[in-house]
Amino acid sequence: MNLLNSFGNNIRVCVIGSSGGLGNAFVQTLEKEDNIESIFAMSRKRSAIYGHKVEHINIDLEDEESIISASEQIDPKTIDLVIVATGILQNSDVTAEKRISQIDSDAILKVFKINAVGPMLVMKHFLKLINPSSRSIFAFLSAKVGSISDNQLGGWASYRTSKAALNMLIKTASIETKRTHPNCITVTLHPGTVNTNLSKPFQRGVPSDKLFSPEYAVENLLNVIDNLSEENIGQFISWDGELLKF
């Protein structure tokens, strides 16, 4: 079975954030596909031992020099698909805020650096890797809670605003790339609520049929990616193909 029929054969893919729940699932799923030639799995730490199609490259989205170094380890104009599957909601240093009083300047800057600035720097330095003569896609994982018009609950100020910023950054970049790389489709994607470490503390109350396994989420997202067309450039799209509002 080929999940990316619209690309043809010998597809070369970069997955940034390969040590995370979704990134790891992307690598494992793509590795099984006959039409995938090679996968560059990028993260700060090696997540697992993959097969012969996969090459691990170290990358840190908080360090532009690391992003540059990662991009220089791949031949220019040879990549068909770049998937940026990185993100932070909270960790030992960052709390997902429930109230305005919990906002911390260092924490919000860190979240912005990882969720918005880092992915945009990937776009800046990885664009030269895109194959200009054939179909290519830059897909950035965002989140529906980053939709300003859809925000009815408040909270999660750092995460929401960083994902809204990512949507705007990629929308802005897509206007330029439409001119410079006419075969390249640039989008942000909402994967749904996925059973990963990012969502684990917040899964209570999520209906079982709305909590996706990473493998199921990746299959949905690859189906969306395979069906993208030029009219989707710069859009924010859900896992089921629904066009989301910014």
C-alpha positions as CSV (number, residue, x, y, z in Angstrom):
1,M,0.0,0.0,0.0
2,N,1.3,3.5,-0.9
3,L,0.0,6.3,1.2
4,L,1.5,9.0,-1.0
5,N,0.5,8.1,-4.5
6,S,0.4,11.7,-5.7
7,F,4.2,11.9,-5.3
8,G,5.1,8.9,-7.5
9,N,8.0,6.8,-6.5
10,N,11.4,7.2,-4.9
11,I,10.1,9.8,-2.4
12,R,12.5,11.4,0.0
13,V,11.2,12.8,3.2
14,C,12.4,14.8,6.2
15,V,10.6,14.3,9.5
16,I,11.5,16.9,12.1
17,G,10.6,15.9,15.6
18,S,11.1,12.2,15.0
19,S,11.5,11.4,18.7
20,G,8.0,12.6,19.6
21,G,4.9,10.5,19.5
22,L,3.6,11.8,16.2
23,G,7.1,12.2,14.6
24,N,8.1,8.7,15.5
25,A,4.8,7.3,14.1
26,F,5.4,9.3,10.8
27,V,8.8,7.6,10.4
28,Q,7.6,4.1,11.2
29,T,4.6,4.4,8.9
30,L,6.5,5.9,6.0
31,E,9.3,3.3,6.4
32,K,6.9,0.6,5.4
33,E,5.8,2.3,2.2
34,D,7.2,0.9,-1.0
35,N,7.4,4.2,-2.7
36,I,9.5,5.9,0.0
37,E,13.2,5.9,-0.9
38,S,14.6,7.5,2.2
39,I,13.6,9.3,5.4
40,F,15.7,11.8,7.3
41,A,14.6,11.5,10.9
42,M,15.5,14.6,12.8
43,S,15.4,15.3,16.5
44,R,17.6,16.2,19.5
45,K,17.9,12.6,20.5
46,R,17.7,9.4,18.5
47,S,14.3,7.9,19.2
48,A,14.7,4.3,18.0
49,I,16.5,2.0,15.7
50,Y,14.9,2.2,12.3
51,G,15.5,0.3,9.1
52,H,17.8,0.9,6.2
53,K,15.7,3.7,4.7
54,V,16.1,6.0,7.8
55,E,19.0,8.3,8.6
56,H,19.1,10.1,11.9
57,I,20.2,13.8,11.9
58,N,20.5,15.8,15.1
59,I,18.5,19.0,15.2
60,D,17.5,21.5,17.9
61,L,14.7,24.0,17.0
62,E,15.9,26.4,19.7
63,D,19.3,26.7,18.0
64,E,19.4,28.1,14.5
65,E,23.0,26.9,13.9
66,S,21.7,23.3,14.6
67,I,19.0,23.8,12.0
68,I,21.5,25.1,9.5
69,S,23.8,22.1,10.2
70,A,21.0,19.6,9.7
71,S,20.0,21.2,6.4
72,E,23.6,21.0,5.2
73,Q,23.7,17.2,5.6
74,I,21.2,16.7,2.8
75,D,21.8,17.4,-0.9
76,P,19.9,20.5,-2.2
77,K,16.8,20.0,-4.4
78,T,16.3,16.4,-3.4
79,I,13.5,16.4,-0.9
80,D,9.8,15.9,-1.8
81,L,8.1,16.2,1.6
82,V,9.1,18.0,4.8
83,I,7.0,17.2,7.9
84,V,7.6,19.4,11.0
85,A,6.0,17.4,13.9
86,T,7.4,19.4,16.8
87,G,5.6,21.1,19.6
88,I,5.5,21.9,23.4
89,L,2.5,22.4,25.6
90,Q,4.1,21.9,29.0
91,N,7.0,20.2,30.6
92,S,9.0,20.5,33.9
93,D,9.8,24.1,33.1
94,V,6.6,25.2,31.3
95,T,3.0,25.1,32.6
96,A,0.0,25.2,30.4
97,E,-1.7,28.2,31.9
98,K,-5.3,28.1,33.1
99,R,-5.3,31.8,34.2
100,I,-3.7,35.0,33.2
101,S,-1.9,35.1,36.6
102,Q,0.1,32.0,35.6
103,I,1.7,33.6,32.5
104,D,5.5,33.7,32.8
105,S,7.6,35.6,30.4
106,D,10.4,33.1,30.1
107,A,8.0,30.2,29.7
108,I,5.9,31.9,26.9
109,L,9.1,32.9,25.1
110,K,10.3,29.3,25.2
111,V,7.0,28.0,23.9
112,F,7.1,30.5,21.1
113,K,10.6,29.6,20.2
114,I,9.8,25.9,19.9
115,N,6.3,26.1,18.4
116,A,6.6,29.1,16.0
117,V,10.1,30.4,15.6
118,G,11.8,27.1,15.2
119,P,9.5,25.7,12.5
120,M,9.8,29.0,10.6
121,L,13.6,28.7,10.7
122,V,13.2,25.2,9.3
123,M,11.3,26.7,6.4
124,K,14.1,29.3,6.0
125,H,16.9,26.8,5.8
126,F,15.2,23.7,4.3
127,L,13.6,25.4,1.4
128,K,16.8,24.9,-0.6
129,L,16.3,21.1,-0.2
130,I,13.0,21.0,-2.0
131,N,12.9,19.5,-5.4
132,P,11.7,22.3,-7.6
133,S,10.9,20.2,-10.6
134,S,8.2,18.0,-9.0
135,R,5.4,18.0,-6.5
136,S,6.6,18.9,-3.0
137,I,5.0,19.7,0.4
138,F,6.0,21.5,3.6
139,A,3.5,20.3,6.3
140,F,3.7,21.9,9.8
141,L,1.7,20.4,12.6
142,S,-0.4,23.0,14.3
143,A,-3.5,22.7,16.6
144,K,-7.1,23.7,16.3
145,V,-6.8,25.5,19.7
146,G,-4.5,27.9,17.8
147,S,-7.5,29.2,15.8
148,I,-8.3,32.7,17.1
149,S,-11.9,32.6,15.8
150,D,-12.5,29.2,17.4
151,N,-11.3,30.1,20.9
152,Q,-14.3,29.8,23.2
153,L,-12.6,28.5,26.4
154,G,-9.5,30.6,27.0
155,G,-6.5,29.3,28.9
156,W,-3.3,27.8,27.4
157,A,-2.3,31.3,26.4
158,S,1.3,30.3,25.4
159,Y,0.3,27.3,23.4
160,R,-2.7,28.8,21.7
161,T,-0.9,32.0,20.7
162,S,2.3,30.2,19.6
163,K,0.2,27.9,17.3
164,A,-1.7,31.0,16.0
165,A,1.7,32.6,15.3
166,L,2.8,29.5,13.5
167,N,-0.3,29.5,11.3
168,M,0.4,33.2,10.4
169,L,4.1,32.6,9.7
170,I,3.4,29.7,7.4
171,K,0.6,31.5,5.7
172,T,3.0,34.4,5.1
173,A,5.8,32.1,3.9
174,S,3.4,30.3,1.5
175,I,2.7,33.6,-0.4
176,E,6.4,33.9,-1.2
177,T,7.0,30.2,-1.9
178,K,4.0,30.1,-4.3
179,R,6.1,32.5,-6.5
180,T,9.6,31.0,-5.9
181,H,8.6,27.3,-5.7
182,P,5.4,26.9,-7.7
183,N,5.2,23.1,-7.2
184,C,5.6,23.4,-3.4
185,I,2.4,23.3,-1.2
186,T,2.9,24.8,2.2
187,V,0.2,24.1,4.9
188,T,-0.4,23.8,8.6
189,L,-2.3,20.7,9.8
190,H,-4.4,19.8,12.9
191,P,-3.9,16.1,13.9
192,G,-6.8,15.9,16.3
193,T,-6.3,14.9,19.9
194,V,-3.6,12.2,19.8
195,N,-2.5,9.9,22.6
196,T,1.0,11.2,23.1
197,N,3.0,12.6,26.0
198,L,1.9,16.1,25.0
199,S,-1.8,15.4,25.5
200,K,-1.6,12.8,28.4
201,P,-2.2,15.3,31.2
202,F,-5.3,16.6,29.5
203,Q,-7.0,13.5,28.2
204,R,-9.7,13.2,30.9
205,G,-13.0,14.0,29.3
206,V,-11.9,13.3,25.8
207,P,-14.3,10.7,24.3
208,S,-12.5,7.5,23.4
209,D,-13.4,7.9,19.7
210,K,-11.8,11.4,19.7
211,L,-8.5,10.2,21.2
212,F,-6.5,9.0,18.3
213,S,-3.5,6.6,18.4
214,P,-0.4,8.2,16.8
215,E,-0.6,5.6,14.0
216,Y,-4.2,6.4,13.2
217,A,-3.5,10.2,13.3
218,V,-0.5,9.8,10.9
219,E,-2.5,7.8,8.5
220,N,-5.2,10.5,8.4
221,L,-2.6,13.2,8.0
222,L,-0.8,11.4,5.2
223,N,-4.1,11.0,3.4
224,V,-4.7,14.8,3.7
225,I,-1.2,15.5,2.5
226,D,-1.6,13.1,-0.5
227,N,-4.8,15.0,-1.5
228,L,-3.5,18.5,-1.3
229,S,-3.6,20.7,-4.3
230,E,-2.4,24.2,-5.3
231,E,-5.6,25.7,-3.9
232,N,-4.6,24.5,-0.4
233,I,-1.4,26.6,-0.3
234,G,-1.2,28.5,3.0
235,Q,-4.3,26.9,4.5
236,F,-4.9,25.4,7.9
237,I,-6.5,21.9,7.5
238,S,-7.8,19.4,9.9
239,W,-7.0,15.6,10.0
240,D,-10.3,14.9,8.2
241,G,-9.7,17.4,5.4
242,E,-11.9,20.2,7.0
243,L,-10.6,23.7,6.3
244,L,-10.1,25.4,9.6
245,K,-10.3,29.1,10.4
246,F,-7.3,31.1,11.5
